[in-house]
Amino acid sequence: MRSLLRVGLVVSLLLVMVPFALAADGLALTPPMGWNSWNKFACNVSEKLIQGAADALVASGMKDAGYQYVVIDDCWQVKRDAAGRIVADPERFPSGIKALAKSIHDKGLKFGIYSDAGTMTCAKRPGSKGHEAQDAKTYAEWGVDYLKYDWCNTDGQDTRDAYAKMGQALRASGRPIVFSICEWGNTKPWIWAQGIGQLWRATGDIQDCWDCSRNWGGMGVVHIIDLMADLYPYSGPGHWNDPDMLEVGNGGLTLVENRAHFSFWALFAAPLMAGNDVQAMKPEIRDILMNREAIAVDQDSLGMQGRKVSDSSARQVWVKPLADGSRAVILFNRGSEEAPIAVAWEDIGLYPKTKARVRDLWKKADVGAFSGRFEAKVEPHGVVMVRITPQF
Ligand code: GLA
């Protein structure tokens, strides 16, 4: 009996430890959440803007809902000094980055910054090539908690080698720094980046539109959804596919499309980096970004990326299994007319006779108990997102 108990104990310990061993550094065990300056402000960054965004995250309740990393994207840096140390724009960041990081920390938030694996960033600021260890040390001294590392101006460089070099430098810095790999999915980072960084961009740059595409590689929300569809096996605690930062609230999407965008990022277990002006956010946008039941789907401890289980004439069903045995399901209408869409229990791994509770995550209401299937009318470009909990 005793030895049986002992075996039981060892097995349970293993079950608890294995996911942590896989995410050895313990960073980003759930998808990182926060705010990034790029989508709305591009190069127009300053310490005033970053402070304002951080204050708004706190005041709006977004911090309490889980948004914790405040990340300055490109254009904070202007040159290197005589010792090769990176220098922040003295006009836009007069107090310096270390002081800025401290004040972000004082608000109970974490602080992130941006660089590039090449000679210059995408906005032609100094890149980190040849300065990896020095930059990682500087970031650690400044109190940086998150580095987004881009891929412009990298002629002749190997992606895996370049990202591994900075990944090692960050680890050697002695400070836990989440490493966000940004080579746009060009060399399939989902195959090589686990263990190097905690998240990797899987696609080109998101644009503030539903289905546009730019000749330089930028793309709207639906194209990103399609590119993410087959990547579900590669995501998990400490290693996330990143479909890019959110465009929710930036003006190019209808409310229905904004909700669909956010729902899919949650179903994908995507990093949720708000990309809007959080200081001037309409209540209906804040309600989307702060839908705690959708956020709970994103942050679910199982860390599985959702996948598509049925697709017919622009009507799709997607599912994400959750740690408590329930399923998050998206009924997605890509067409231009309202349409009824149904999810069949067998498509989401449930026995047809099973009775399951269905909760609508946007209405924030229980819809009832159903067996076999659940059907709802879905607006064009919209979703009905539900959580289906089997009752045994
Ligand atoms: C690339 C990245 C964007 C942003 C810009 C900054 O395009 O993919 O997310 O960081 O560079 O220049």
Boltz pocket constraint, residues with backbone or C-beta under 6 A from the ligand:
constraints:
  - pocket:
      binder: B
      contacts: [[A, 38], [A, 73], [A, 74], [A, 121], [A, 122], [A, 123], [A, 150], [A, 182], [A, 204], [A, 205]]
      max_distance: 6.0
